[in-house]
Amino acid sequence: MTNLNRIRVVVMGGARVGKSAVTVRYLTKRYIGEYSSSTDFLYRHCVTFDSATTEVEILDTSKCAAMGCLDEHLRWGEAFVVVYSVCDALSFHDARDLLDKVAALKLPGYCTTLLLGNKRDLDHSRQVGVDAGQELSLQFGCQFYEVSAAEHWAGVSLAFQSLLREARSLQLLRTLPIRRKLGVNSVSKVLGNIFSKAAGKRPAGQDRKKRPSLSI
Ligand SMILES: Nc1nc2c(ncn2[C@@H]2O[C@H](COP(=O)(O)OP(=O)(O)OP(=O)(O)O)[C@@H](O)[C@H]2O)c(=O)[nH]1
């Protein structure tokens, strides 16, 4: 069931790509060079969009593929930050695998994903181009940003906020009745228009005979 007061975010990616660095940068504005990375960390904070406050839980994962808890994390989350390092081609492959897994496990419309290329300050040792990141994000229909957790807070913050906004919009959308979501006309109205045209009748509204009502 949709909980409009909470968004669960999972930060995942290959080893040493900066998962903790981007998470802590977003939450505290600070960059800390080294983190304890043997376990997962769960952070809670609140965000306010359009004067509505939502609690956000962010799970900074570590070694979850090796520990076998990836599927559990994928089931738990509804917004995913897939991090790779722009100077590590292997981590880009890991990111693709993770996007594949998200797509296989989550229904479209029930999760939001952000592909995040980190360490863009290390441009001299870049192995993954911006265009490759963009292409991958287009392939999976997810958001894409390149950032440097080491150098700037603004980019990291923008990327997370954009993900959270989309996650919140999806939650709101899921609470709408199907008619409003799709903008569908009632079946009776559509059938009525077809039959009145086929029978050469007067336009809708001038026909006094009441049609049976059937709506979805
Ligand atoms: N130059 C540079 N180094 C970074 C950046 N982000 C993280 N690092 C460094 O990359 C290393 C790994 O960062 P972490 O945040 O621990 O990476 P992680 O993905 O959480 O690591 P694991 O959980 O061990 O897989 C650390 O030495 C960080 O200081 C960045 O934007 N630029």
PDBQT file of the ligand as one rigid body, heavy atoms in Angstrom, charges set to zero:
ROOT
HETATM    1  N1  LIG A 301      37.962  12.039  -6.065  1.00  0.00    +0.000 N 
HETATM    2  C1  LIG A 301      36.820  11.625  -5.537  1.00  0.00    +0.000 A 
HETATM    3  N2  LIG A 301      36.844  10.625  -4.631  1.00  0.00    +0.000 NA
HETATM    4  C2  LIG A 301      35.664  10.233  -4.123  1.00  0.00    +0.000 A 
HETATM    5  C3  LIG A 301      34.424  10.822  -4.495  1.00  0.00    +0.000 A 
HETATM    6  N3  LIG A 301      33.440  10.191  -3.811  1.00  0.00    +0.000 NA
HETATM    7  C4  LIG A 301      34.035   9.265  -3.044  1.00  0.00    +0.000 A 
HETATM    8  N4  LIG A 301      35.378   9.281  -3.222  1.00  0.00    +0.000 N 
HETATM    9  C5  LIG A 301      36.373   8.426  -2.588  1.00  0.00    +0.000 C 
HETATM   10  O1  LIG A 301      36.140   7.083  -3.008  1.00  0.00    +0.000 OA
HETATM   11  C6  LIG A 301      36.392   6.167  -1.959  1.00  0.00    +0.000 C 
HETATM   12  C7  LIG A 301      35.160   5.318  -1.704  1.00  0.00    +0.000 C 
HETATM   13  O2  LIG A 301      34.103   6.146  -1.223  1.00  0.00    +0.000 OA
HETATM   14  P1  LIG A 301      32.888   5.552  -0.403  1.00  0.00    +0.000 P 
HETATM   15  O3  LIG A 301      31.890   6.615  -0.236  1.00  0.00    +0.000 OA
HETATM   16  O4  LIG A 301      33.392   4.848   0.821  1.00  0.00    +0.000 OA
HETATM   17  O5  LIG A 301      32.410   4.472  -1.461  1.00  0.00    +0.000 OA
HETATM   18  P2  LIG A 301      31.334   3.303  -1.230  1.00  0.00    +0.000 P 
HETATM   19  O6  LIG A 301      30.757   3.026  -2.570  1.00  0.00    +0.000 OA
HETATM   20  O7  LIG A 301      30.386   3.674  -0.138  1.00  0.00    +0.000 OA
HETATM   21  O8  LIG A 301      32.298   2.139  -0.762  1.00  0.00    +0.000 OA
HETATM   22  P3  LIG A 301      31.911   0.617  -0.318  1.00  0.00    +0.000 P 
HETATM   23  O9  LIG A 301      30.701   0.687   0.549  1.00  0.00    +0.000 OA
HETATM   24  O10 LIG A 301      33.142   0.155   0.380  1.00  0.00    +0.000 OA
HETATM   25  O11 LIG A 301      31.680  -0.149  -1.579  1.00  0.00    +0.000 OA
HETATM   26  C8  LIG A 301      36.792   7.023  -0.741  1.00  0.00    +0.000 C 
HETATM   27  O12 LIG A 301      38.191   7.064  -0.660  1.00  0.00    +0.000 OA
HETATM   28  C9  LIG A 301      36.235   8.401  -1.065  1.00  0.00    +0.000 C 
HETATM   29  O13 LIG A 301      36.967   9.424  -0.473  1.00  0.00    +0.000 OA
HETATM   30  C10 LIG A 301      34.442  11.879  -5.451  1.00  0.00    +0.000 A 
HETATM   31  O14 LIG A 301      33.444  12.466  -5.856  1.00  0.00    +0.000 OA
HETATM   32  N5  LIG A 301      35.674  12.224  -5.948  1.00  0.00    +0.000 N 
ENDROOT
TORSDOF 0
